[in-house]
Amino acid sequence: MNKIFNVSLDYDDIRLDRWIRKNILSIPQSLIEKSLRNGSIKVNNRKVKSSYKLKFNDKVNLYNFNPEDKLSKKNKFIPNKKEISSSESFIIENNDDFIVLNKQAGIPVQGGTKSYKNLVDTLSKSEIFNDTKPYIVHRIDKDTSGILLIAKSRKCAQLLTSLFRIRKIYKTYLAICLGSIEKNKGELINNLIRYEGKKKIIEEAKTIYKVLDKNNLATLVSLNPITGRKHQIRKQLAMIGHPVLGDQKYNLEAKGDNLMLHAFSIKFIMNENKHNYSVKYPDYFDKVLKKKRLNFFKRID
């Protein structure tokens, strides 16, 4: 069965693969790529790549690509009132353009093949987004806590995304790392590898760091990522031999503990208004600081 979808103004200039996940079904990238190659998915009856930027009123053609409605519903998380209220309680800023919240560790920002309960589906049922929906402009790993910025409109999302792209939004992370980092400040510059299906992608990553306190057991470090690569901070710290404590993926010594990575603050200027937000690290982070005899308020020059 063939279907045709008209691209609405809200999705103007969005990547085709992202549009598919938002409007059809959250499916693996490899399946999207295969469907584009064999012509099961086209745009305006033409074969395009997954990176194709859709335009308002483009027509997305699906040929014999008809996911069952029940499958879409199965992948959609329907929150209850308690879950909605809990998510709302972590909001620290709520204005006409966006919200800022202190994301709790263990909750993914968006649903996926391995995630059911997620923040976007929860907030979409909140009264805060009655006349709109949450627009994600950046991401935090599931197990990372801290600052998350969510736009309330496509227009605001595009503006914030542009600010991220030109590196005018400044984020600071806190991490507790294994061992003592030798240099008290510097830059981490690496070529990081990731895969889209079988395709190998190499991306340059850059992070500025400063040690706040350290001893032979561990280091408390603040980090300002200049680029925004997947797992950037976690990968880079592991590459210098000081992985984040509790990192199940990049720290071989992790044993089911919480990930000691926290998005501490974010600042930017939008429409000539200055915005600066910060959130305290969670209790489990504080317990590890005390256990490792580290002091957040100490500064090493």
N, C-alpha and C positions, 0 to 999 in steps of 0.2 A: 504493500500500500504506500502511495506517495503522499507527502505532505509539504505544504509551503508555509513558511513563517515570514511575516513582514517585520523587519527590524524597527523597533520603536526609537523615538528620539533619545530615550534614556540610555540606549546602548550604542549611540553613535560613537564611532572611533574605538570600540572595544575589540579585542582579539576574538577571532572566530571560536577558538577552542574554549575560551572563557565564557563566551555567549552560550555555547552548547551546554556547558556544565551548569550554568545558571538557569537556562530555560528548558532544556530537554532532560538531561540526567547527568549526575556526577559519575563519569566513567573514566577509566584510565586513559592517559595520553596516547598510549600505544593503539588503543582501539579507535580513537579519533583519527590518528594518522593513517591507519589502515583503511578506514571508511572514506577518507579524503582521496587516498590513492586509487581505490577501486570505484570511485564515483558515487558511493552511497550518500555522500554529503557534497553538495555543490552550493555555490552562491551565484544567483542570477543565471543558473544553468551552466556555469563554468566551473572547471576544477580550479581550486585555489589551495594555498597552504594554510596550515593551522594558525600561522601568525598574521593572516590577512586581517586588516582592520575594517570592520564592518561600517557601513554608512547608513544614515537614516533612510528608511524605505528599501534597503537592500532586501532581496528575497533569498532566504535560506531554503534550499530544496533537499528534502530527505527522500531517498529512493530505497524502498525495502529496509528502511531503518526506522523501526517503530517500537521503541521500548514499551513494555506493558505499563499501563497506568499504575497497576498495583506495585510494580517495581519502583516507580518514582515515589509513591507514597511510603513504601517501606524504607527508603533512604532519607525520608524527610522526618526530622525530629519535631514532635509536637509537644511543647513544654506545658507543664501545669502551672497554676497560679503561684505556687510556692517557688518554683524555679525561675519564673519571670521576676517575681519580687526580689529574689536573691540576687539576680543579675543587676537589677536596677539599684540595689543598695551599694554597689561598688562604683557607681558613677560619681565622679568628682566635679564634673563640669557639664552643663546641659544648656546650650544656647540655640539660636535659630539655625545655625549652620552645622554644628557637630556636637558630639558628646565625647568626653574623655573619661575613661574608666580604669580602675585598677584590676586588671585581669588576674584571676586566681589560677595557680598552677593546676594542671591536669585537665583543663577544659580547652578543646581546640577552638580556634576562631571560627572556622567553617567546617561543615561536614565533608566527609570523603569516604573512600572505600573502607577505611579502617576506623572511621569516626561516625558516631551516631548523634549523641548529644553534643551540641555546639552552641557557641555564643550568638552567631548570626540568626539562626532559627529561633532562638529564645527571645532575643531583643525584637525580632520582627513582629512578635505578638504583644509587645509592650505598647502601652498608650503613648509613649514617647514617639513611636513611629506610626501612629494612627494613619496619617495622611501621606506617608512615604514608606521607605524601607531603609535598613542599614546598608551603607556603602563602605566597603573595606578599602582603605587607601594604603595600608601597610599591614604586616603580619608579625605575630609573636608565636614562637613554637608552643606547642601544646603544654610542655612541661616548664615553660618560662613564665614567671609572674611579671606583673607591672603594667606600665602605661600603654594604653591602646587608644588610638584616635579613630573615630567612626563618623563618616559624613552622613548628613541627612538628605542630601540631594545629589543628583548626578552632576550638577554645576559645581557644587562645593567639592565633590570628590575629584573632579577633573582639575580644579585649582590646586587642591592639596597634593594630588599626584604629580602635578607639574613642579610644585615646590620641592617634593622629594627628588624628582628627576634632576633638578638643577642644584640639588644639595643645599637647599635653604631651610630645611627642617633638621634640627640638631637633636640627636638622641644620645642619652648617656645610660649605659648599663653598669651594673655592679656584678662582679663575679668573685667567688671564692675558689681559688685554684689550688691544685696539688703542688706542694713544695714552694720554694722561695725563688721568685723571678729575680734574676740578677740585676738587670737594669731597671731603675725606678721609673723611667718614662721612655717613650719611643713610639715607633710605628711598626705595625705588623703588615707586611706586604707579601701576598702569596698568590699563586695561581691555583684556584680551587676547581676541582673536577666534579661535575654532576652529569646525570644521564637523563635524556628524554627518550624513553623506550630504549633502543640500542644505540642511539646517537650520543656520542661523547661530547660534552661541552666544557670548555676551559674558560674560566672567568677570573679576571684580576680582582682581588679583594684587598681593601686597605682599611685599617683600624688604628686609631691613635689611642694609646693607653697611658695610664698613670697609676703607679702603685700607691695605695693609701696606707697599708700596713702589711707587714710580713714577718715571718719567722721560719724556722726550719720545717714546720709542719705544713704551712699554707700561706697563701698571699691573698689579700683583699685588693682588688684592682678595679678602677673605673675605666670604661671603654667607650670611645666615640666612633662608631662605624661610619666611614666616609662613603663606602659602597654598601649595597644592600643584598648580599648573596645569601643563599639558603644555608642556615647553620654556620654563618660566617664566623662569629666570635668563638663558637664551640670548636670549629675546625682549626682556626688559627692558634688558639691556646694549646690545643692538643699537639699541633705541629711543632711548637717550641718546647714540648715536654712538660707543660703545666696545664693538663686538662681540667675542665671545670669539675668540681666535686659533685658526685651524684649523676654524672652524665653517662647514661647507660650505653650510648652509641660510640662515644669517642674516648671514654675512660675505662680501661680494662679493670681498674680497681673498684669501680662503682658496684654497690651491692644493694640496689633497690632503694637507695636514699633519694630524697628530693634533689632536683637539679638546682645548684646554687648559682643561678643566673636570674637577675632581676632588672627589668627595664625601669630605671629609676626616674628619669625625667625626659621631657621633650619641650623644645621651644622653637618658635617661628614667628614671622610677621605675615599677617594676611589682611589684605584690604587696609593697610596702614595701621592695623592694630597689633600690638605685641601680645603674644600668648606664651606663658611659661608655666608648666605644670610639673609637679613631682609627687611621687607616692612612696611611702615607707615600705621597706622590704618586709616580707611576712615573718611570723614568729619563728618558723623553723629555720629561716636564714639567720635570725638573731641568735638562736641556740647554737648553731654551728660556729658563728663568730666567737661566742663565749668559750665554746669547747676548744677551738683552735687558738684561743687567746689573741684574738684580733680586735682592734678598736676602730670603729667606723669614723670616729672624730679625730683620729690621729692622722697627721699628714707627713709623709716623708718627702723631703726636698730633693 
